[in-house]
Each structure stands twice: as structure tokens, then as C-alpha cells.
Amino acid sequence: MKILGLIPARGGSKGIPRKNIKLLDGKPLIQYTIEVAQRADKLSKVIVSSEDEEILGIAKNLGVETPFIRPKALALDNSSSLSVVQHALNFYKEKGINFDAVCLLQVTYPFRQVQFLNEAIDKFIASEADALVSVSKIPHVYNPHWAFVANDKGFLDIATGDDEIISRRQELPVAYHRNGSIYITKASTVLEENSLYGSKITYIESPSQVDVNIDTLEDWNAAEQYIAKRKQYK
């Protein structure tokens, strides 16, 4: 299967200014994702998509292809990941180059491992799903079977639509949330169905010890603490 590895990295960031190239343990944040993607032999091509000249320059220096400058309209706070993926696939399609799938690797998840990425791609190929997402388990206290939504009468309904609450923790089904580490989607699903997910979604569970997704300064501090702890036990 021909798979495009796509690393999106826009210049703007409200929570942490210039986050994607801010130094984390002496390396630009984007470098962590680039290094893993470059070592993943399951990816046919790896590119960085950005509207920012400095980010593109850093990516080039790290040996990654930067085949285009992303339109600024696709680098706004409200720009969707789907539109960014569609732009990249259509760029190559216009050149007569087609991919079977795209693997979206967000810069904010720096500690994914190459073995985990290859396992995710293998599982996606074997599953015949429209998409694969990396997930983490939801703590039982936040399980959707124990969550409520208010109805128009001012009462609470169980979020899952169940009539009765599952009373024992041991009876709760395992629930997951997507953690942002890996998204793999068939190109046809992206371009023809306008979706990153399609109707058949499979998953891979991320190791809990590397489950750091950097959106806030608190997340950044957690990433630094993780690195410090890792150095301590080397």
C-alpha cells in the first residue's frame, strides 16, 4: 500500500507561541515527529505541510520534503485537518501521483515510537478499515456510561442513551478517546467522502507512558518531566 506520511505544522499557536519549532530538550518540537516518520519503512513518502517559511526551512534541513507552501487559508485557527490532508493529496493527484492512504502525524505528540507507527500501519492494512486512529483508555470515572446530558425538561439522561446506570465499575465496557498520535485514512475516504474516518474505524492503543499531547504550557511541562525521567533511568 502506498502511504503518504503527512506532518502538518502551521506557524500560529495561541497556547504556546511558535510551538511547533519551540525547543524541547534542545530540539525543535517538529523534529521528534520527523525523525520517527523518516524511520518508518511503511511510509512511502514523508512531507511537511506548512505556510510558515521558517518551519519549512527547519524541515528541509532535517531532510524532509516540503513540496509546497500551504495556502494561508488552510493555516488558520479554524482550519480543519481534513482540508489540510485533502490539499496534500490533491497536490500530488494533479501531478499524476496517487496514494492509497495518508498517515497524519501531528507534531504535538512527540514521543510516539517508530515500532508503534509501523504496527499501526500494519494493523490498518490488515483491517480493511476506512481509517485507523490511535487511542487511549478513558478512566472509568469519565466512562460515557457514567456521563450525563441535560434534556430540554431540565433532567439528566445517560449520555449513551441507556435506560439504567451501570452500577458496578467492573461491568463498564472499556472506552477510548482518540489521542492525536496517529490518523491513517484511505485516500478515497478523504477525497470522495470528505472524511478522515469513514464508516469503518479501527484503532491502536498508545502506550500510556508516552501519552503526552502538547496543547498547553502544562502539557509542555509534562513533556519536559517525561524527558527528565527518561534520562534519569538510562
N, C-alpha and C positions, 0 to 999 in steps of 0.2 A: 504494500500500500504506500502510495506517495503522499507524504505528510509534510505540510509546511509548519515549521516552528515559528510562531509569531510572538515577539516581545513588544508590547505596547508601552510607550514611555513618553508621556507628554510633559511639557515644561512646567505647567502650572500645578500648584498644590496648595490648598488652603491650610490644612492641618500642620504640615511640615514644609516650609518653603524649599523649593528645588529638591524635593525628597528623593527623586529617582537617581540623582547623582551626588547626594549628600554622602560623605564618607562614613562608612560603618567599619570599624576596626581597620581603617586605612585604605579601604576600597570603596569606590562608588557603589551605591546600593545595586544599581543595574548589573554590575559585574558578577554578582553572585548568580543571578539567573542566566546570564550569558555563558558563564563557564559550565554550568550544568547542561544547558542546551547544546553547546558545542561538543560535549562528550557523549551525548545521547545518540547512539548509532541508529536508532529507529526513526530519527527525523531526517527527511530528505534534504531540507534546506532550512536555515535559520536566518531570520531577518529581524531588524528593529524598526518599528514604525513610530515616528515622532515628527512633530512640527518644529522642534527645537534644534537649532544648529549645533549648540554645544553638546547636547545629548547624542546627536548623530555623530559628531566628531569623536566623542569618547567611545561609542560603539565601533566605529571604524578602526580606531586604534587598538581595540580588543579583538579585531579580526572578524567582525560580524558584518554581513551585508546590510547596507542601508540603500535600497534600490530607489527610494522615492522620499520626498518630503511630504508628510501627511498634511492634507488641507487643514487650515486653522479651524474651519467649521467643524472638523471632526476631533478637535482637541480642546473642547470647552468642558466646563464642569458637568454639563448635562449631556455630553456626547455619549452614546451607548457603545459598549464593547462590540455589539453586533455590527454597527456601522463601520467600525474600525476593521473588523475581520472581513466584511464584505468588500471594503475598499482594497485591501491587500489581495484578496482572491481575484477580484475583477482586474486589478493592475496586471497580474500575470496572465489572466484569461485573454486580455486584449493583445498580449504578446504571443498567444498560442500555447501558453504553458498552463496545464491544468493539474490540480492536486485532488487527491481523493478525500483528503481531510485536512483540517487545520488544528494545530495544538497551540492554544493560547496560554502563555506563561506570564503571569503578572509579576512585575518587579517587586511588589510589596511582600512577596512570600519568598524570602531569600534562602531558606535553609532546606528546601527540597533536595533530595539526593538523586543522582543520575540513575541509580538502580531502580528507585521508586518510579521515576519518569518512564523508564523502559518497561517496567511492569505494567504501568498504566496503559501505555500504547499497546502492549501485547494483549491486555485484557479487552481493550476497545476493539481491536481487530477480531479477536475470537468471539466476541459477544454478538456481533452483527447489530449492535445498537446504533441509534442515530447519534448519540453523544455519550461521553463519559465525563463525570465530574469527580473531583477529589472531595472527600467529606471528612468530617469529624463527628464523633458521637455527641449528642446533646445530653447534658446532665439530666438525671431523672426529674429534678425539681422543675425543669423547663420543658419536660416532655409535652407534646401537643395534646395528649390525652388528659393532662393536668392543667391545661391552659383554657382560658375563658374569653369569650367575646360578649359585649353587651348587645342585647337586641333592642328593637325600637320601643319595647314596653318598659325598658329600664331594668330588665332581669339579665342574668348571665346564662349563656349557653356554652356547652363544652365546645372548644374550638374544632374538634374533629367531627362534630355532628352526632356524637354518641348520645344515647338517652341517659345512660348512667355512668357515673365516675368509676374508673378502675381504682379500687381502694388500696390494693397492695402494690408496693413498688416492684416486687418480684414478677408481677403479672404485666407490667408495662412492656410493650414492644420496643425494641431498640429504635431510636430515632436519630437522624443525622441532619447536619446542616452543611451546605457547601462552604468550603473554607478559602477558596480563591487560589489554591496552589496550581491546579491543572484543570483545563477545559479542553476536551478533544471533541470535535464535531465533524460529521461528514460535510464535504463542500456543498453537496446538493441540498442538504438541510439548511445551510446558511444562505445559499443563493436563491433557492427555489421556494423554500418555506419561510424565509425571513426569520430564522430561529437559531439560537445557539444550542437548543435542547432537543427539538423534535418531539416525537411521541414515545420513543423508547430510550430511556436514560439508564445507563449502568453507572457504577461507581467504584471507587477505590478509597479505602480508608487511610488517611495520612497517619504516620507515626506521631504519637502525642508529644514526644519530646522535641519535635521540630515544628510544632503547630503555632508559628508566630506570623501573624499577618499585620504589617505595619501601616496603620492609618493615622495614628495619633502619636504624640510625644511619649505617652505612656507605653505604647507598643514599641517605640524606638528604644526606650529604656529597657524593656523586656528583652529585646534583641541583643542589646549590649550585655545584659546579665547572662543571657544564654551563651554568648561567645566567651565571656569571662569564666563561666563554669566549665565550658568545654576545654579551655586552655588549662584549667586547674587540674583536670583529670587525665591530661595527655601524658 
